[in-house]
């Protein structure tokens, strides 16, 4: 079994990464092969909104970024952990950019039903529902089924 973590935090070794690594250690202890991608280490170009991907499979006008690589890693794994910190009522910009690029996946992954979980570190109470909506959208677009969501307050 392969478990892939997508870390959407801008902060290396921050709260999100600590939580994601702990979850991966648990999966590894159960025999899974694990890998983490820091989304900020990859180039994720903006969607151009041309709509070609809605009508033709595997057609995207955005070239020269790493989105295809990220999607291939998700396709290869058996489960996903999404580290989604809450910044100003929202997911981080890198995750929102990836959501926009998921339109092309409508032809490919809408029936895979791989399990996924979301880890949401936060410091301000009341903001979590906003992050939940967007993280659910990303998982659904990728054909993943959320089996758990954990929000952890990192404020003293």
C-alpha positions, 0 to 999 in steps of 0.5 A: 500500500502507498500513502501519499501526503500533499502538504499545502503549507508554506512553512517548511517544518511548521505545524502542518508538516509536523502533523503530516509526518506523524500521520505518515509515521503511523501509516509506515508502522502499519506497513505502508510505503509513504511519501510527502510532497510539499506543494510549494516545492512544485510549480503549479500554474494558474488555470486559464479558464479556457474550458478545453479540458471540459470537452476533451480528455487530457487537454490543458493549455497550461504547459511547463509546470509540475501539475501532471507530476503531482496528479501522477503521484496521486494516481499511483498511491492507494490513499492520500493525506492532505495537510491543509493549514487555515490561513485567513479563513481559507486554504493556502494559495497553493492548494487553491491553485491546485483545485483550479487545475483539477478540472482536467481530472473530470475525465479521469478520476471521478470514480476511483474512490481512494480514501483520503484524510485531511489534517487542518492545523489552525489558530483561530476558532471558527475558521475551519468550516471554510477550509473544510469546504475547499479541502472537500472540493479538492478531494472530490475533484481528485476522485478521493473519498474523505474518511476523516478530517482532523482539525487541531488548534495550534494556539496556546 
